[in-house]
Amino acid sequence: MIKSSFTDHEIFTGENMGIIQRFPEDFLWGAATASFQIEGATNEDGRGESTWDVFCRRPGVVRENGNGDMACDHYHRVKEDVAMIKDLGYKAYRFSIAWSRIFPDGEGQINQKGLDFYSNLVDELLEAGIEPYVTLFHWDLPQALEVKYDGWRNKEVARLFGEYSGVMSGHLSDRVSNWFTLNELDNFTRMAYNRDRHAPGSKTPGVAESDKVVNQAIHNSMLGHGLSVQAVRANAKRPVRIGIVDHPPACWPIFHTPENIAAARKMWIKHNEYKLLPIIEGLYRQSFIDRMGENMPEYTDAEMKIIGSPCDFMGFNIYSGAPVRAADNEDGYEAVEIPLSMCKTFMGWPITPKSIYYALLFAKETFNNIPIYIAENGLACDDIETKAGEVLDIDRIEFYRQYLDMAQKATEDGLNLKGFFVWSLMDNFEWSAGYTKRFGIVRVDYSTFKRTPKLSAEYFKEIIKQNALI
């Protein structure tokens, strides 16, 4: 059992202002984006339709009828955007590949222009001294696979994802060393089929598909992850590292007693039994099997072995978390309801910086101390421009200061945090919120596509320069 030395962060006074909270020398600072959210050019150079292209055309599912047709026009502004990343001081850039830009039908004929686009992006990054971190799937499934196979409900899509992953490794691994397979399993399975809020939506709009369908889709996506891990390694032209990105249950003890910490740990384990723990352990725990009953997905021992293909690291997307306390019930814990008066982001998400620390602590205890990157962290703000054209987003700066305080504390306490990726590099298409929510440290004017670094970009540039919290 790992013993935490965690205490509430200190208030800076005249006596302790000289304390410098440094990060490890090899700590990686990066920025992150996703293909559908920034690229645009949805009908150019042979790209096939994705499930999000189709979903955006459904009335009422995206705020203000937004879509990804133009997004941030990154497809035509690669040089400009890479130069901006370099100027902001980042050493790494996490981006995703649009599967339908490589395989317009999800399988079969390869689109060379799609390969060329990402190859050129990688070359631009390396020339600028920026390490590419490639995510192979960030929710934009080729629509053809949804039509032909029912998407992630079908194990055939897992197999095809492995094939696509091998193709990308064969073309980019001579220059790309770091890979992520999937991003946030729940958001393209449960949030789609059961809650009808993400693409492709449920089969009958507004009618939730069953828990068994969702559980099967999550299992199939984990199988796709395992096949992707194997394919990337098998086709790599030089040694590579690979893992998965997910949004784990970032629960934290409501106050720091052994009982509450143990309760938060129990919640962490229970809510990881259906996805991340099978990837680490190569099996479903009996407690999960018993709990699922007839809703348990269909699987084989051979599939679980594939799912358990060893990862080199994991990425955690941490935005908010649940306060937990010990309880005299079957679970041994309860999540405490967050009051309306608690500080929240523009998305309505509570600001809970301790969630980063405890996610890393519990990961060290339950995930075999696997190296972790914070693959996404950030918030949406109203980001009003001043008359001078500046965005003085001090709310975002204060948010990051609190979360980075916990991240630095984690490294100081020996937790295996290797890097931090800002979400997001720039304002973009925020899924069902359309363009109404701005997460970027760079403002995008969607009428001109002008990029304007916000005050938070300047803040991060100084953090990266000093490799310390300021």
N, C-alpha and C positions, 0 to 999 in steps of 0.2 A: 504493500500500500504506500502510495506517495503521500508524504506529509507536506501540506501547504503552509508556507509562512505568511500567507496573505493577510494583510490588514488594509483598512481603508487608506486611500492615498492621502498623502500629507497636504496640508494647506501651506503654500509657500509664504514664508515670512522673511523678515530681514535676516534672520539667523540661518535660514537654509536655502536662500536664493542661489548660493554657489553650487548646490548639488546639481550635477549633470547626469541625466538619465540616458546613458549611452546604450546603443544596440550592439550586438556582436559584430566584429569586423567584417565577417562574411555575410551579414544580413542583406537580403535582396529587396530592393525597392522597385515596385513595378506599377503599371497602370493596366486596366483591363477594359475590354469591350466585347461585343458579340456581333456576329456577322449580320443577322437580320436587323439589328438595332441601329447599325451605322452605315452599312454598305450602300443601300439603294440599288439602282441599276438592276432591278428585278427581272427586266425583260431584255437584258443585253447579253451579247456574247455567248449565247447558248445556254444560259442558266434555265433550269427547269423550275416549275412552280413548287413552292413549299406549302406545308399545311398552314403556316401563318399567312401566306398570301391569300389563301382561300378563306380562312377564318376572319380576316379583316373585312371581308365583303359581307359578312353576316350583319344585318342591322342591329345596332345597339350593343355590340360586344366590345367595341373600342371607343373610348371617349372621343367625341368630336369627329367620329368616322375616320380616325387616323389609320395610316397603313405604312408599309415599309418601302413603297415605290421609290421614294427619294431618300428618306432617312437623313443622314448627314452627308450624303454624296461622297462617302469615303472611297468608293470604287474609283472615282475620278481624281482623288486628291491624296493618293498614297504618299507621294514625295512631301507634300506640304504637312501631312499629319505626322509622318516619321520625323521630319525636321522639328516639329513642335514637341514631340515626345523627348527628343534629344535636348532641346532647349530647356525643357522643364526639369531635366536632370535624372530622369528615370533610367535605370539600368536594365529593365526587362519590360516586355510588353506581352500581355496575354490576350490573344484574339482567337476567335473561332472560325472554322471553315464551314461554308455553306455546302452541305452534302449535295444539294441539287445543282450547285455550280460545277461540281466535278462529274456527277452522274445525274443528268437531267431527269432520268426516270428512276433514280435510286439504284440502278443496276445496269449492266450491259455496256453500252457505248460510253467511253470516257470523253469528256469535253476538254480538249486541249487548252482552250482559252481560259477555262477555269483554273486549270493547273498553273498556267502561266501567270495568272493574277497573283496567286498566293506565293509562287516561287519568286516573283518580283518583289512582293512585300517582304519576304524573308531576306532577300538580298539587300534591300534598302535598310532594313533594321540592322543587319550585321555590319554594313558599311558605316552606320551611325554609332556603332558600339553598343547596340541594344540587343539583349538576348531574347529570342522569340520563345514564348511558351504557347504551344498550340493546343486548343481545345477542339476535339474532333466533332462534337455535337453539342450545340447550345439551343435545342428545342425546335429547330427548323427542319423537320423531316420532309424529304421529298414527297409531294402530294401523291405521286404515282404509287408509292408504297402504302399509303393510307387507303387508296382506292383498291389496289390489287390484293393486299394482304391484311387489311385492317390495322395497319401500323404496328405499334409496339404490343398490341394484343396477341400478335402472332410471332412465334419463335423464328420464323423465316427472316424477319426483319433483323433479329439479332445476328443471324448468320451473315446477312448482307452488310450489316454494319462492320463486322469483322473484315469482310472483303474490301470494303471502302477504306478501312483503317490501314490495311496492308498496302493498298495503292498509294495512300498519302505518305506512309513511311518510306516506301520505295522511292518516291519522288523528292522528299524533303529531308530525310534523315541524314543526308550528307552534310546538312547545315543546321538542322534542328535537333537538339539533344533532349528537350524536355516536352513531354506530351501529357495531356489530360484526355481521357476518353469521353466521359459524359459530364454534363453540368446539371445538378439538381434533379434527381430522378422524379420526385413528386410533382414537379412543375410541368412535366410533359406527360404524366400519367394521371395521377389523382386529380390534379387541378384541371385536367382536360376531360377525362372520361366521367369522373364522378361529380365534379363541381361546375363543369361547363364554362370555365373562365379563361382557359388557355387552349390554344390550338392542339388538336383539331376539334375540340369540343366533344360532347357526348353524341352518340349516333342520332338520338332524337333531341333536338335543341330544348334545353330546359328540363330534361328528364335524366336524372343521374343513372349511370350504369352501376352495376353491382360491385360490392367490395371484392368479390371473387375475381371479377374482370380486372379491377385495379391491381389487386395483388398479383395476378398473372402477368400483367403488363410490367409491373416493377420487377418481378422475377426475370422476365424476358430482357428487360433493359440491363439487369445485372449480368445476365448471360452474354448480352452484347458487349458489355464492358470487358468481361473475361476474354472473349474472343478477340476483342480489339487489342488488349494487352498482349496476347500471344502473337497476333498478326503484326503489330508494330515491331515487336522484338524480332520476329522471324524475317521481316523484310528490311530491317535496319542496315544501313551501310556502315555504321559505326555504333559504338555503345550509346544507348539511350536510357533515359529514365522516364517512367510512366506511372500515372496514378489516376484518380478520379476526383471530381469536385462535387461536393454536396453541401446542403444546408442542414447541418445536424441540429438536434434539439438543444439549443444553447441555454440550458437551465442553470440557475445559480441559487445558492442558499440564501434565504431571505435575511438571515444574519448568521454569523459564523460560529456555529456550535458543531460539535462532532455529529450530533443527530441530524441537523439540517444538511450538512455536507453529505452525509450518507444518504439522505433522502433524495438530494439532487442527483447523486450518482445513480441511484436506482432508476430515476426517471430517464436519465441519459441512456442507461442500458436498455430499458424497455423500449424506448422510442428509436433505438438503433438496431433492434433485433430483426427488422424486416429488410434492411438494406446494407448499412455499413458493416455490421458485425458479420454477416455472411461473407462479405468480401474479404474480411480479415481472417475469418476462421474456416471458410469453405464449407459451411453447414448452416442449417437452420437450428437454432436452439429448441430444445423440447418445450420450453415455456412458451415460445412463439407458436409452435405447432399446436399445442393444446389450446392456446387462446384463439387461434384462427378457426379451428374446427373445419366445417365444411367449406369455409372460404379460403382454405389453404391452396396456394397455387400448385399446379402439376409440375413435378420436377423429377430429375433422376440424380443418382449419385455422381454420374459422369458430368452432368451439368454443374453440380455444386463444386466439383474439382476444378472446372474451368472458371467458375465465378471466383474461386479462391486463388486464382493465379496471382503470385506475389506482386504487390505494388511497391514502388520505390518511395512514394510519398503520397500524401492526400492534400487536397485543397478544401478549406472550409470557407463557406460564405456566411459571414456573421454580421447580422444587422441588429437584431434584437433578441431577447430571450425571456424566459419565464421564471419568475421568482418562486422558489419551492421551499416548503417546510415539511418536517416530519409529521406523520399522521398515523393514527391508530386505525388503519384500514388495510385492505388486502394488499395494496401496492406498497404501503409504508411511506407514502408521500402524498402531498397534494400541491397542485399549482395554485398559487395565491392570485386572486383576481387583481389586475392592475387598475388602480383608481383613475378616474377621468382626469384628475389634476396632475398626474405624472407627466413630465416633459416628453413630448413626442415629436417625431419628424413630420414633414409635410405629407407623408404617406399615412400618418396616423400610427406609426410604429413607435412603441416606447423606447426611450434611450436607456440602454442597459449595458454600460461598458464592462461590467463584471462578467458578462456572458462570454466574452473572448477568453478571459483567464480560465474560467471553469471548463469551457470546451477543450482547451488545451490540456488542462490538468486531467480531466477524465479520459481524454484520448491517450495520454501517456499511460494511464493505468489499464485501459481496456483494449487499446489498439496496438499493443506491443511496441510502444514508444516510436511509432512510425513518424518520420519527419512531416511537419505540417506547414503549409503556406496558407495565410489568409488570402484566399483567391479573390474575394470581394469584401469590401467594407465601405460604407458610405451612406449618404442620406439625400433625400430630395428636399430642396429649400425653394422659397418663392423667387429668390435670385433676381430682385428688381435692379435694373440698370440705373445708375445715376445719370445726371445730365451730361456728365463727362464721358459716359459710356463704360464706366467701371461696374463691376459686380463685387461689392464689399461683403462677402458672405462670411461674416464673423460667426454666424451660427454653425456653419459647416466646420470652421476652424476649431471652435470649442468642442464640437462633437468629436472630431478627430483627436484633439488633445486628450480627451477622456479615454477614448478607446486605445489610443497608442500608449497611454500611461499603463493600461492593463497589459498590453502586448509587451512592453518593455519589462514590466514586472515579471511576466511569464518567462522571458529569456533569463532574467536575473535569478529566478528560482529554478533554473535548469530544465524548463519545459522545452520541448523540441520544436520551437517555432523558427522557421528558416527564412521567412520573407513575408512581405505585405504588399498586396495589390490594391490600389485605389479603385473603387467603383464610383464613378467611372471616369475615364479619360475625358470624355466630352458628353454634354447633353445628347440624348438620343431618343429613339422610339421606345417608350417604356411600356411595351406590351399592351395590356388592356387599358392602361391609362393614357395610351397614345403619346402625344407630345405635351401633355399638361403637367408632367412632373420632370424636374430637372435634377439629375444626379451628378452631372459633370463638374470637374474642377476647371473645365473650359466651357464657356458659354457658346452655343451655336445659334446663330440667327437663321431660322429655317427658311427665310425668304431669300437670303443671299448666300447662306452657308459660311458666312464669316465666322472664324474662331476667335474668341476673346478669352484669354486666361483670366480666371477670377482671382480674388485675393487668396483663396485657399491654394491655388496653384503656386503662388509665391511662397506661401507658408511651407508647402511640401518641398519645394526646391531647397529651402534652407534646412529643413529636416534631413533631406538626403545628403546635402553638403556636409553637415555636421555629424550625420549618422547618430542623431540624438534627438530626444524630445525637447522642443523649445516652446 
